[in-house]
Amino acid sequence: MKSLKKVFKYTVFSLVILILSFSLFGCTEKDRENDDFDTITLDGTFSWTYAYYDEVENESYLDFVASLKDFLPLDTSKRNNLSELVGSVGSYIWLKTEFEIPENLKDINLGLVIPYLHFSDTLYLNGKYIWRYGSFPPNYQGAQYQSQYFFLPKDYLNRDGKNVILIKVFCLGNSSISENVIITEDETAETISNNRTFWTSKIYMFFEGGLFCSLLLFLMMFFFSKDKKKNLHYLDFAIVNFATMFFLTYFFAPEVPWFANYKIPYITFMKVSLCIPSFIIMYFVTSFVVSFLDYKESAVVKKLRLVLLLLPILIILFMKDYVNLTRICPYMMIFLALHFFIVFVYMAFAFIRDKKHMKCHIITICYSPFVLTFVADLIIRMGFNNNLLPFFSVFGWQLTIIGFIIILTRDFNKMSNQIDYLNENLKAEVIKKTEIISDANRKLEQELNNSNLDLKMAAKVQQKLLPKTIAYFKGWQIAVAYKPLNIVSGDLYDFYHDDSGAIKGLSLFDVSGHGLASGLITMLAKNIIFKSFESSFEKSESLSFTLEKINRTFCEEKGAVDNYLTGVLVKLSPISENDECKVSLVRASHPYPLLFDAFTGDVRKIGPENSDLQYGAIGLSDMPVSFIQSDFTMKRNDILLLYTDGLPDSINKNFEQFGLERVEKLLIENKSKTATEIRDVIISELEKFCGELGLFDDLSLIVLKRDDVSNYFDEL
């Protein structure tokens, strides 16, 4: 009875502390609104229109989007489910808002705070990229529950006119944008956003430590107990703690390395962190109640509960996409409800027939925080459509676990002999474990050294397979910049020529991913591309057909490997008597090559007039492809630049992209230089631009410049 009173007092005290904590948090936010800083409120100013995945968000395109007249006002009732506007199966939507800067906020950096935006989004200010939360397909990932803070540098802001914010949102499932979207002074905005993120996301990280300690405690209490069958509820409770740790990961996922670094697909993360642990928790909660009440379950009930556990897990595992997973969630709740019903039946029998009032009171009191906060969440989320507050039921569940910890540890004295034994032998155990760990560390260090040697060897082999970075052919200068992000690169290039010094073509390809796997794929791809080009050249086949043949062969050779290629393939005809060379070029989802025309002095992208007709990468066997060949001529002093996306997409400390405009300007300014000098200028300017940040991706570029045919013989 004393234990029951203790649990009751602790539960009431914890609930009071919980309510006071959120009251103080609410007061803090309210007080902030009355502080001496100006706030631009954007609620009610948003409008929307459709967007498409294959759009290229350069500055001119963003200006075009911002000027569209078909933006519709965003109805307040729709902001909680944007998918009603564009569909829930993975569509894109542009959100637009405009604002003017008040006098006392001019000439300073500002910050934008969006308390909650689901699923993932990218934000632009006046045509400039600012930041993104989550990621778009193919490796889509949700922004989760973190408050979104965007730094708006004063250099991007229009001091005296309108400022346009464009947000491209990937709508998947029940996508929504919350209220209380504000702009204010940068430091204040960051503080507000950090406070919100703490209460809606990061605070759950603190619970993980407590759950882990509880897990270890009750595992020890179970394994060191003499009567394991009688104390089976210790193991059940430990497993509940373990499954809850996985469940909570969903709420602070952006802080988890394997989520933030895209190490696991989002659909897999959803299954592992949120869906499957829910059923494991409920199964072992029921097992805990059965064991705690000293019931002996019948074989039929055991099998029924096992079916209620395994069947929904199997259904979840077979769900291949996020939308279908979310659609079946309401039906999966039936299985959870059945677990609740079984617990209720056992409690009713214990209370009415078996007279186990004390244990029933303990379970009721311990579960009351979770039940009350769960009801509060339903009212807040479904009744008031409020996404700004944290999930109170998570806090209630922590109080429930703490309550059971207090009750279960009342048997701790029974384990005194085992604890004494552990204390007496702790030093010896620590020494033993330290030796084991030291041996394991030595082995890991040796394996790491061997892995590094293997990587260096692979890099040497890879570089031996690539041509020299400076080459001269009849009528051509070629200079290559090849900068791997890691020891092994995912980029590859090649020149195709005959023994007479005449070049027939060249290629530049980029393998998805990084590291050893992509490096090995380059070796496989290089051989396939070389053989296919030589064979097609002899047969005078079109480059489009050649690239399709490369795609088929590569899909067959790589098997189930996920990597794919983007790239450019170029065929050069012999230089004619009037000093012209016919060039054919075909690309596969690769950045557009740039051509400098020495006669006009202009730079243009090489590609089909209708870009919609060209699509598909190499190596995606289940995806359709269409490779359109582009034909043009190159005269003396014309320059063709091929590059991977590491060139235009590199950013500096202000999150500005290097962009193609800088590359085009460098080509024009250095047109009279050799191919080697042009390459060096571009790389030098890129390194200055990136500064300490350095490159974030493999970088390769090829400068191909038309030269006087006679120069080749002079150098011989």
C-alpha positions in Angstrom: 0.0 0.0 0.0 2.9 2.3 0.7 4.3 1.6 -2.7 0.9 2.5 -4.3 0.7 5.8 -2.4 4.3 6.5 -3.5 3.5 5.9 -7.1 0.3 8.0 -6.9 2.1 10.9 -5.3 4.9 10.7 -7.8 2.5 10.6 -10.7 0.6 13.6 -9.5 3.8 15.5 -8.9 5.2 14.6 -12.3 2.0 15.7 -14.1 2.1 19.0 -12.2 5.8 19.5 -13.3 4.9 18.7 -16.9 2.0 21.1 -17.0 4.1 23.9 -15.3 7.0 23.3 -17.8 4.7 23.8 -20.8 3.1 26.7 -19.1 6.4 28.4 -18.6 7.3 27.5 -22.2 4.1 29.1 -23.4 4.7 32.2 -21.3 8.2 32.4 -22.7 6.8 32.5 -26.3 4.2 34.9 -25.3 6.7 37.2 -23.6 8.8 37.0 -26.7 6.0 38.4 -28.8 6.0 41.5 -26.5 9.8 42.0 -26.6 11.3 45.0 -28.3 11.8 43.6 -31.7 9.7 43.8 -34.9 8.1 40.8 -36.5 6.8 40.4 -40.0 3.9 37.9 -39.8 3.3 35.9 -43.0 0.2 34.1 -41.9 -2.6 34.6 -44.5 -0.2 35.9 -47.2 0.6 32.6 -48.9 -0.5 31.6 -52.4 0.2 28.4 -54.3 0.5 26.8 -57.7 1.7 23.5 -59.2 5.4 22.6 -59.5 7.2 19.7 -61.3 10.1 17.6 -60.3 12.2 18.0 -63.5 12.2 21.8 -63.2 15.6 23.4 -63.0 15.5 26.1 -60.3 17.9 28.7 -61.8 17.4 32.4 -61.1 15.7 33.2 -64.4 13.2 30.3 -63.9 12.5 31.4 -60.3 11.8 34.9 -61.5 9.4 33.4 -64.0 7.6 31.4 -61.4 7.4 34.4 -59.1 5.8 36.4 -61.9 3.1 33.8 -62.7 -0.5 35.0 -62.4 -2.0 31.6 -61.7 -1.0 31.6 -58.0 -4.1 31.0 -55.9 -4.6 32.2 -52.4 -3.8 29.4 -49.9 -7.0 28.8 -48.0 -6.4 28.6 -44.2 -8.4 25.3 -44.1 -6.0 23.8 -46.7 -2.8 24.7 -45.1 -3.1 21.6 -42.8 -3.3 19.3 -45.8 -1.6 20.7 -48.8 -2.0 17.3 -50.4 -5.7 18.0 -51.0 -4.5 20.6 -53.5 -2.0 18.5 -55.5 -2.5 14.9 -54.4 -0.9 12.8 -51.7 1.1 10.4 -53.8 4.2 12.6 -54.2 3.5 15.9 -55.9 5.1 19.3 -55.9 3.7 22.6 -55.0 5.0 26.2 -55.1 4.1 28.4 -52.1 4.7 32.1 -52.6 4.5 35.0 -50.2 5.6 38.7 -50.5 6.7 41.1 -47.8 8.2 44.5 -47.4 10.8 45.4 -44.8 9.9 47.9 -42.1 12.3 50.8 -41.5 13.9 49.5 -38.4 14.6 46.1 -39.9 16.4 47.5 -43.0 20.1 47.0 -43.5 20.3 43.9 -41.2 20.2 40.2 -41.7 16.8 38.7 -41.1 15.6 35.2 -40.3 12.5 33.3 -41.3 10.8 30.8 -39.0 8.4 28.1 -40.1 7.4 26.1 -37.0 6.3 23.1 -39.0 6.4 22.2 -42.7 5.8 18.7 -44.0 7.0 16.8 -46.1 10.2 18.4 -47.5 10.9 21.8 -49.0 13.4 24.1 -50.5 13.2 27.9 -50.0 14.3 30.8 -52.3 14.4 34.5 -51.6 14.2 36.8 -54.6 15.4 34.0 -56.8 18.3 33.0 -54.5 18.6 29.6 -53.0 18.5 29.8 -49.2 18.2 26.3 -47.7 16.3 23.1 -47.7 14.8 20.8 -45.1 14.4 17.1 -45.9 15.1 16.0 -49.5 13.2 15.4 -52.7 13.0 12.2 -54.7 14.6 9.8 -55.5 16.1 9.7 -52.0 13.2 11.6 -50.4 13.3 12.3 -46.7 11.0 14.2 -44.4 11.8 17.4 -42.5 10.3 15.8 -39.4 9.2 17.9 -36.4 12.1 20.4 -36.3 11.2 24.1 -36.6 12.6 25.4 -39.9 14.9 28.4 -39.7 16.1 30.2 -42.8 18.9 32.8 -42.8 17.9 35.8 -45.0 21.1 37.7 -45.8 20.7 41.5 -46.2 22.5 41.3 -49.6 19.5 39.2 -50.9 16.8 41.5 -49.6 15.2 44.4 -51.4 15.5 47.2 -49.0 12.7 49.4 -50.4 10.6 47.1 -52.4 8.8 43.8 -52.3 10.6 40.7 -51.4 9.4 37.4 -52.8 9.8 34.1 -51.0 9.2 30.9 -53.0 9.0 27.5 -51.3 9.0 24.3 -53.3 7.3 21.7 -51.2 7.2 18.0 -51.9 3.8 16.9 -50.8 3.7 13.3 -49.6 0.9 12.0 -47.3 -0.8 14.7 -45.2 1.5 17.6 -46.1 1.0 20.8 -44.2 2.4 24.2 -43.2 1.8 25.6 -39.8 0.7 29.0 -38.6 3.0 31.5 -36.9 5.3 31.9 -39.9 7.4 35.0 -39.1 10.3 37.1 -40.2 12.4 39.0 -37.7 16.0 39.9 -36.8 18.3 37.0 -37.6 19.5 36.1 -34.0 16.0 36.4 -32.6 14.5 34.2 -35.4 17.2 31.6 -34.8 16.5 31.6 -31.0 12.8 31.2 -31.5 13.3 28.4 -34.0 15.8 26.6 -31.7 13.4 26.9 -28.8 10.6 25.4 -30.8 12.8 22.6 -32.2 13.9 21.8 -28.6 10.3 21.2 -27.4 9.0 19.5 -30.5 12.1 17.4 -31.4 15.3 17.5 -29.5 13.8 17.1 -26.0 13.0 13.5 -26.9 16.8 12.8 -27.1 17.0 13.2 -23.3 14.4 10.5 -22.9 16.7 8.1 -24.8 19.3 8.1 -22.0 16.7 7.4 -19.3 15.2 4.6 -21.4 18.6 3.1 -22.0 19.4 3.1 -18.3 16.0 1.6 -17.5 16.7 -1.1 -20.2 20.0 -2.1 -18.6 18.6 -2.0 -15.1 15.7 -4.4 -15.8 17.8 -6.7 -18.0 20.2 -7.1 -15.1 17.3 -7.6 -12.7 16.0 -10.3 -14.9 19.2 -12.2 -15.7 20.4 -12.1 -12.1 17.1 -13.2 -10.6 16.9 -16.8 -9.3 13.3 -17.4 -10.5 13.3 -16.1 -14.1 9.8 -17.3 -14.8 8.4 -15.4 -11.8 10.3 -12.3 -12.8 9.6 -12.5 -16.5 7.9 -9.0 -16.3 11.4 -7.5 -15.8 12.3 -8.8 -19.3 9.0 -7.6 -20.8 9.5 -4.2 -19.3 13.1 -4.0 -20.6 11.9 -4.9 -24.2 9.2 -2.1 -23.9 12.0 0.3 -23.1 14.1 -0.9 -26.0 11.2 -0.6 -28.5 10.3 2.8 -27.1 13.9 4.0 -27.8 13.4 3.2 -31.5 10.0 4.8 -31.5 11.3 8.1 -30.1 14.0 8.2 -32.8 11.3 9.3 -35.3 10.8 12.6 -33.5 14.4 13.7 -33.5 15.5 11.9 -36.6 17.5 14.9 -38.2 19.9 14.6 -35.2 20.6 10.9 -36.0 23.7 10.5 -38.3 22.3 7.5 -40.3 19.1 9.5 -41.0 20.8 12.9 -41.7 23.3 11.3 -44.1 20.7 9.4 -46.1 22.1 6.1 -45.0 18.7 4.5 -44.8 15.6 5.0 -47.2 12.9 7.1 -45.5 10.3 4.3 -45.9 12.6 1.9 -44.1 13.2 4.4 -41.4 9.4 4.9 -40.9 8.9 1.2 -40.6 11.8 0.6 -38.2 11.4 3.7 -36.0 7.6 4.3 -35.8 5.5 1.5 -37.2 7.0 -1.8 -36.1 8.1 -0.6 -32.6 4.4 0.5 -31.9 3.3 -3.2 -32.2 6.3 -4.5 -30.3 5.6 -2.0 -27.5 1.9 -3.0 -27.2 2.7 -6.8 -27.4 5.2 -6.6 -24.5 3.0 -4.2 -22.5 0.4 -6.9 -22.6 3.0 -9.5 -21.7 4.1 -7.3 -18.8 0.6 -7.0 -17.5 0.0 -10.8 -17.7 3.3 -11.5 -15.9 2.8 -8.7 -13.3 -0.7 -10.1 -12.5 0.7 -13.6 -12.2 -1.5 -15.0 -14.9 -0.8 -18.1 -17.0 -2.0 -17.5 -20.5 -3.7 -20.2 -22.5 -2.1 -21.4 -25.7 -5.0 -19.9 -27.7 -4.5 -16.4 -26.3 -0.7 -16.6 -26.8 -1.2 -17.5 -30.4 -3.8 -14.8 -30.9 -1.5 -12.2 -29.4 1.4 -13.4 -31.6 -0.8 -13.1 -34.7 -1.7 -9.5 -33.6 2.0 -8.8 -33.4 3.3 -10.5 -36.5 0.5 -9.9 -39.0 0.7 -6.1 -38.9 4.5 -6.2 -39.0 4.4 -8.4 -42.1 1.9 -6.0 -43.8 4.1 -3.0 -42.9 7.2 -4.8 -44.3 5.5 -5.4 -47.6 4.5 -1.8 -48.0 6.8 -0.4 -50.7 6.1 3.4 -50.5 5.3 6.0 -47.9 1.8 6.8 -49.2 0.5 3.3 -49.0 2.1 2.9 -45.6 0.3 6.0 -44.2 -3.0 4.8 -45.8 -3.0 1.5 -43.9 -2.1 3.1 -40.6 -5.8 3.7 -39.6 -6.4 0.0 -40.2 -3.3 -1.0 -38.3 -4.8 0.8 -35.3 -7.3 -2.0 -35.0 -4.5 -4.4 -34.1 -3.3 -2.0 -31.4 -6.9 -1.6 -30.1 -7.1 -5.4 -29.8 -4.0 -5.4 -27.6 -5.6 -2.7 -25.4 -8.8 -4.9 -25.2 -6.8 -7.9 -24.1 -5.2 -5.8 -21.3 -8.6 -4.5 -20.3 -10.0 -8.0 -20.1 -7.1 -9.2 -17.9 -7.5 -6.2 -15.7 -11.2 -6.8 -15.3 -10.7 -10.4 -14.4 -8.0 -9.5 -11.9 -10.2 -6.8 -10.3 -13.5 -8.7 -10.2 -12.8 -12.4 -9.9 -9.2 -12.7 -8.6 -9.4 -9.8 -6.2 -6.0 -8.5 -7.2 -7.0 -5.0 -6.4 -3.5 -3.7 -5.4 -1.8 -4.7 -8.6 -4.8 -3.4 -10.7 -4.5 0.0 -8.9 -0.8 0.1 -9.6 -1.3 -0.6 -13.3 -4.1 1.9 -13.5 -2.2 4.7 -11.8 1.0 4.0 -13.8 -0.8 4.1 -17.1 -3.0 7.1 -16.3 -0.4 9.8 -17.4 -0.1 8.1 -20.9 -3.9 7.7 -21.3 -4.6 11.4 -20.2 -1.9 12.8 -22.4 -2.9 10.6 -25.4 -6.5 12.0 -25.2 -5.0 15.5 -25.0 -3.0 14.9 -28.1 -6.1 13.6 -30.0 -8.0 16.8 -29.0 -5.1 19.1 -29.9 -4.1 17.4 -33.2 -7.4 16.3 -34.6 -9.8 18.7 -32.9 -7.8 21.9 -33.2 -5.4 20.9 -36.1 -2.5 22.2 -34.0 1.0 21.0 -35.1 3.0 23.5 -33.0 2.9 21.7 -29.6 4.9 18.6 -28.8 3.3 15.2 -28.5 2.2 15.2 -24.8 1.6 11.4 -25.0 5.4 10.9 -25.4 5.9 12.7 -22.1 3.0 10.8 -20.5 4.6 7.5 -21.6 7.8 8.5 -19.9 5.9 9.2 -16.7 4.3 5.7 -17.1 7.7 4.1 -17.5 9.0 6.0 -14.5 6.0 4.9 -12.4 6.6 1.2 -13.3 10.3 1.7 -12.5 9.4 2.8 -9.0 7.1 -0.2 -8.5 9.4 -2.8 -10.0 12.4 -1.7 -8.1 10.6 -2.5 -4.8 11.9 -6.0 -5.4 15.5 -4.7 -5.7 16.4 -5.8 -2.1 15.7 -9.4 -3.2 18.6 -9.1 -5.5 21.1 -7.8 -2.9 23.2 -11.0 -3.0 23.6 -10.6 -6.8 24.4 -6.9 -6.5 27.0 -7.6 -3.8 28.6 -10.2 -6.0 28.8 -7.7 -8.8 30.4 -5.0 -6.6 33.0 -7.4 -5.3 34.0 -8.6 -8.8 33.5 -5.3 -10.6 37.1 -4.4 -10.8 38.0 -7.8 -12.3 35.2 -7.6 -14.8 36.2 -4.1 -15.8 39.8 -5.2 -16.4 38.6 -8.2 -18.4 36.2 -6.1 -20.5 39.0 -3.5 -21.0 41.3 -6.2 -22.3 38.6 -7.5 -24.6 37.9 -4.0 -25.9 41.6 -3.2 -26.3 42.1 -6.4 -28.4 39.0 -5.5 -30.5 40.3 -2.0 -31.0 43.7 -3.3 -32.1 42.0 -5.6 -34.6 39.7 -2.8 -35.8 42.7 -0.5 -36.3 44.5 -3.1 -38.3 41.5 -3.7 -40.4 41.2 0.0 -40.9 44.8 0.3 -42.1 44.2 -2.6 -44.5 41.1 -0.9 -45.8 43.0 2.3 -46.4 45.7 0.5 -48.2 43.1 -1.2 -50.4 41.5 2.2 -51.1 44.8 3.7 -52.1 45.6 0.7 -54.3 42.1 1.0 -56.0 42.7 4.7 -56.5 46.1 4.0 -58.2 44.5 1.4 -60.5 41.6 3.7 -61.3 44.0 6.6 -62.2 46.1 4.3 -64.3 43.0 3.5 -66.4 42.3 7.2 -67.2 44.1 9.2 -69.9 46.5 11.9 -69.1 45.0 15.2 -68.1 46.7 17.1 -70.9 46.5 15.9 -74.5 47.1 17.2 -78.0 45.5 15.8 -81.2 45.4 17.0 -84.7 43.5 20.3 -84.5 42.7 19.9 -80.8 43.9 20.9 -77.3 42.5 19.0 -74.4 42.9 19.7 -70.7 41.2 17.8 -67.9 40.7 18.6 -64.2 40.1 15.5 -62.1 39.5 16.1 -58.4 38.1 13.2 -56.4 36.2 14.0 -53.2 37.6 10.9 -51.5 40.5 8.6 -52.3 38.5 6.8 -55.0 36.4 8.9 -57.4 33.0 8.3 -59.0 33.9 10.3 -62.1 35.5 8.8 -65.3 36.6 10.3 -68.6 38.2 8.9 -71.8 39.5 9.9 -75.2 39.0 7.8 -78.3 41.6 8.2 -81.1 43.5 6.3 -83.7 47.3 5.8 -84.1 47.6 8.7 -86.5 46.8 11.2 -83.8 43.3 11.9 -85.0 40.7 12.0 -82.2 37.4 10.3 -82.8 35.6 11.3 -79.6 35.6 11.6 -75.8 33.3 11.0 -72.8 32.7 12.2 -69.3 30.5 10.2 -66.9 29.5 10.5 -63.2 28.7 7.5 -61.1 26.1 8.0 -58.3 27.4 7.8 -54.8 30.9 8.0 -53.4 33.7 5.8 -52.2 35.0 2.4 -53.2 31.7 1.1 -54.6 31.3 4.0 -57.1 35.1 3.8 -57.9 34.7 0.1 -58.9 31.7 0.9 -61.0 33.8 3.4 -63.0 36.2 0.7 -63.9 33.3 -1.5 -65.2 31.6 1.4 -67.0 34.8 2.6 -68.7 35.3 -0.7 -70.5 31.7 -0.9 -71.6 31.7 2.7 -72.9 35.0 2.2 -74.7 33.9 -1.0 -76.5 30.5 0.4 -77.4 31.9 3.6 -78.8 34.5 1.9 -80.9 32.0 -0.7 -82.2 29.5 2.0 -83.1 32.1 4.3 -84.6 33.2 1.5 -87.0 29.5 0.9 -87.9 28.7 4.6 -88.3 25.9 4.2 -85.7 24.3 7.3 -84.2 25.4 8.4 -80.7 21.8 8.0 -79.5 21.9 4.3 -80.4 25.4 4.0 -78.9 24.3 5.4 -75.5 21.2 3.2 -75.5 23.5 0.2 -76.1 25.8 1.3 -73.3 22.7 1.5 -71.0 21.5 -2.0 -71.9 25.0 -3.5 -71.5 25.7 -1.7 -68.2 22.3 -2.8 -66.7 23.2 -6.4 -67.6 26.7 -6.3 -66.3 26.2 -4.5 -62.9 23.3 -6.8 -61.9 21.6 -5.8 -58.7 24.0 -2.9 -57.8 22.1 0.3 -57.2 24.6 2.7 -58.8 23.7 4.5 -62.0 25.5 6.8 -64.4 25.0 10.3 -65.9 27.3 11.5 -68.6 28.1 13.0 -72.0 29.4 11.2 -75.1 30.9 13.1 -77.9 31.9 12.1 -81.5 34.3 14.2 -83.6 34.4 14.0 -87.3 37.7 14.7 -89.2 38.5 18.4 -89.7 37.4 19.5 -93.2 39.4 21.5 -95.7 37.6 24.7 -94.6 38.8 24.0 -91.0 35.4 22.9 -89.6 34.7 19.9 -87.6 31.3 18.3 -87.3 30.5 17.3 -83.7 27.8 15.0 -82.4 26.9 15.0 -78.7 24.5 13.1 -76.6 23.9 13.3 -72.8 22.2 11.2 -70.2 20.7 13.3 -67.3 24.0 15.2 -67.1 24.7 18.9 -66.9 24.5 20.6 -70.3 27.9 21.1 -72.0 28.9 24.7 -72.8 30.1 25.8 -76.2 32.1 29.0 -76.7 31.7 30.3 -80.3 34.9 32.2 -81.2 33.1 34.0 -84.1 30.2 35.4 -82.2 31.9 35.5 -78.8 28.8 33.9 -77.1 28.5 30.9 -74.9 25.5 28.5 -75.2 24.3 25.2 -73.8 24.4 22.2 -76.1 21.2 20.1 -76.0 17.9 19.5 -77.8 15.5 22.4 -78.2 12.8 20.5 -76.4 14.4 19.2 -73.2 11.3 17.2 -72.4 12.2 14.7 -75.2 15.4 13.8 -73.4 15.3 11.9 -70.2 16.8 9.0 -68.3 20.1 7.9 -66.7 22.3 4.9 -67.5 21.8 1.8 -65.3 18.2 2.2 -64.1 16.8 -0.9 -65.8 13.2 -0.2 -64.9 13.2 3.4 -66.1 12.5 4.5 -69.7 15.3 6.5 -71.5 15.4 8.9 -74.4 18.8 10.1 -75.6 18.6 12.9 -78.2 21.7 13.6 -80.3 22.8 17.2 -80.8 24.9 18.1 -83.9 26.9 21.2 -84.4 30.2 22.4 -85.9 33.4 23.7 -84.2 35.8 26.1 -85.9 39.2 27.2 -84.9 39.4 28.7 -81.3 35.9 27.3 -80.5 35.8 25.8 -76.9 33.7 23.0 -75.7 33.4 22.5 -71.9 32.2 19.2 -70.3 31.8 19.1 -66.5 30.2 17.2 -63.7 27.7 18.8 -61.3 30.4 19.4 -58.7 31.4 22.6 -60.7 28.2 24.6 -60.8 26.7 23.2 -57.5 29.6 24.0 -55.3 28.7 26.6 -52.6 30.6 29.1 -50.4 30.1 30.1 -46.8 27.1 32.3 -47.7 25.4 29.3 -49.3 25.8 30.8 -52.8 26.3 28.4 -55.7 29.2 28.8 -58.1 26.7 28.6 -61.0 27.1 28.5 -64.7 27.2 32.2 -65.2 30.6 32.4 -63.6 31.8 29.6 -65.8 30.5 31.3 -69.0 32.1 34.5 -68.0 35.5 32.8 -67.4 35.3 31.1 -70.8 34.7 34.5 -72.5 37.4 36.3 -70.5 40.0 33.6 -71.2 39.1 32.6 -74.7 42.5 33.4 -76.1 44.3 31.1 -73.7 45.2 27.5 -74.1 43.0 24.7 -73.0 45.3 24.0 -70.0 45.3 27.7 -69.0 41.5 27.9 -69.2 41.2 24.8 -67.0 43.6 26.2 -64.4 41.7 29.5 -64.3 38.4 27.8 -63.7 39.7 25.6 -61.0 41.5 28.5 -59.3 38.4 30.6 -59.3 36.3 27.7 -57.9 38.7 27.1 -55.1 38.7 30.8 -54.2 34.9 30.8 -54.2 34.5 27.7 -52.0 37.2 28.8 -49.5 37.5 26.7 -46.4 34.3 24.7 -47.2 36.1 23.0 -50.1 34.3 20.7 -52.6 31.3 18.6 -51.6 31.3 16.3 -54.6 33.7 14.8 -57.1 34.7 17.3 -59.7 35.8 16.7 -63.3 35.9 19.0 -66.3 37.2 18.7 -69.8 38.3 21.8 -71.8 38.3 20.9 -75.6 39.6 23.7 -77.8 39.9 23.8 -81.6 43.5 24.4 -82.6 45.4 24.9 -85.8 46.0 21.5 -87.4 49.6 22.4 -88.2 50.4 22.9 -84.5 50.3 19.2 -84.0 53.1 18.6 -86.5 55.1 21.4 -85.1 55.1 19.8 -81.6 56.1 16.5 -83.1 
